[in-house]
Amino acid sequence: MAEPSARERDPEAVSQFVEGFAAQLVEAGMQRMPARVFAALLASDSGAMTSAELGEQLQVSPAAVSGAVRYLAQQHMVSREREPGSRRERYRVHSNQWYEALTSRDAVLKRWELALRAGVDSLGPATPAGRRLSETLAFFEFIDGEVAAMMERWRAHRETLFGDDA
């Protein structure tokens, strides 16, 4: 059976997916409106929508969309683009957005590692607090190395599944 085009898709089914996936993101800790905007972008064929389109689909105000997009852009989950010849912005989710969001955490992990090292030095590695910070530091260093290796494996796997231009 052929995949339905955007015109043939059931808007109710799309809405159910958007709200269901957004609920899963909220359960994992994301704020509700950014989760809904992200899910709507993910479910759109082009991966891009204007504020007005998002507001209409989600039945929310432009201010709600703006705040959600601001948060998602800070998290490297969406990007903003100008429509050619227009002042309107489109918000886009990219196929590699999970990769971008995860790898952007690298800088955060490095800052945490620096702060934890300073804490171990300040408190002393032999103290109970220093030992706890040392273990936390070792965990973040381990995660940092594992994420880097995992992302290399993902790039190879993604190329196998979707080719170079995915």
Secondary structure in CASP SS format (residue, H / E / C, confidence):
PFRMAT SS
TARGET T0000
AUTHOR 0000-0000-0000
METHOD secondary structure of the structure
MODEL  1
M C 1.00
A C 1.00
E C 1.00
P C 1.00
S C 1.00
A C 1.00
R C 1.00
E C 1.00
R C 1.00
D C 1.00
P H 1.00
E H 1.00
A H 1.00
V H 1.00
S H 1.00
Q H 1.00
F H 1.00
V H 1.00
E H 1.00
G H 1.00
F H 1.00
A H 1.00
A H 1.00
Q H 1.00
L H 1.00
V H 1.00
E H 1.00
A C 1.00
G C 1.00
M C 1.00
Q C 1.00
R H 1.00
M H 1.00
P H 1.00
A H 1.00
R H 1.00
V H 1.00
F H 1.00
A H 1.00
A H 1.00
L H 1.00
L H 1.00
A H 1.00
S C 1.00
D C 1.00
S C 1.00
G C 1.00
A E 1.00
M E 1.00
T E 1.00
S H 1.00
A H 1.00
E H 1.00
L H 1.00
G H 1.00
E H 1.00
Q H 1.00
L H 1.00
Q C 1.00
V C 1.00
S C 1.00
P H 1.00
A H 1.00
A H 1.00
V H 1.00
S H 1.00
G H 1.00
A H 1.00
V H 1.00
R H 1.00
Y H 1.00
L H 1.00
A H 1.00
Q H 1.00
Q C 1.00
H C 1.00
M C 1.00
V C 1.00
S E 1.00
R E 1.00
E E 1.00
R E 1.00
E C 1.00
P C 1.00
G C 1.00
S C 1.00
R C 1.00
R C 1.00
E E 1.00
R E 1.00
Y E 1.00
R E 1.00
V C 1.00
H C 1.00
S C 1.00
N C 1.00
Q H 1.00
W H 1.00
Y H 1.00
E H 1.00
A H 1.00
L H 1.00
T H 1.00
S C 1.00
R H 1.00
D H 1.00
A H 1.00
V H 1.00
L H 1.00
K H 1.00
R H 1.00
W H 1.00
E H 1.00
L H 1.00
A H 1.00
L H 1.00
R H 1.00
A H 1.00
G H 1.00
V H 1.00
D H 1.00
S H 1.00
L H 1.00
G C 1.00
P C 1.00
A C 1.00
T C 1.00
P H 1.00
A H 1.00
G H 1.00
R H 1.00
R H 1.00
L H 1.00
S H 1.00
E H 1.00
T H 1.00
L H 1.00
A H 1.00
F H 1.00
F H 1.00
E H 1.00
F H 1.00
I H 1.00
D H 1.00
G H 1.00
E H 1.00
V H 1.00
A H 1.00
A H 1.00
M H 1.00
M H 1.00
E H 1.00
R H 1.00
W H 1.00
R H 1.00
A H 1.00
H H 1.00
R H 1.00
E H 1.00
T H 1.00
L H 1.00
F H 1.00
G C 1.00
D C 1.00
D C 1.00
A C 1.00
END
